[in-house]
């Protein structure tokens, strides 16, 4: 067991925060977790870990919509109240900031959940034979 009470970390496995930030395979630590902007690869190209068996779901997208949306709206309102820029300046600033924050947030949160599932040997309810 680790100091936080979790299962032991095997040699070569990255920690959850490190793996989430850099898209590292939970088994071998290679940067092979993603096969697109926020799409998981089917398998790790280095160790062959089947990544399709993990079910991260849409939870990260829902939370990111609420959290990033609230932050962007608050910042846009603050900017508008203090500087009063024209509408096109808002579009020029907030569209790329929102897109970048959502993509980065999806990668990190999905990788974090996949790492946690792998570390805790989690699976879908009823998927294990009794």
Buried (B, 14 or more C-beta within 10 A) or exposed (E): EEEEEEEEEEEEBBBBEEBBBBBBBBBBBBEBBBEEEBEBBEBBBEBEBEBEEBEBEEEBBEEBEEEBEEEBEEEBEEBEEEEEEEEEEEEEBBEEBBEEBBEBBBBBBBBBBBBBBBBEEEEEEEEEEE
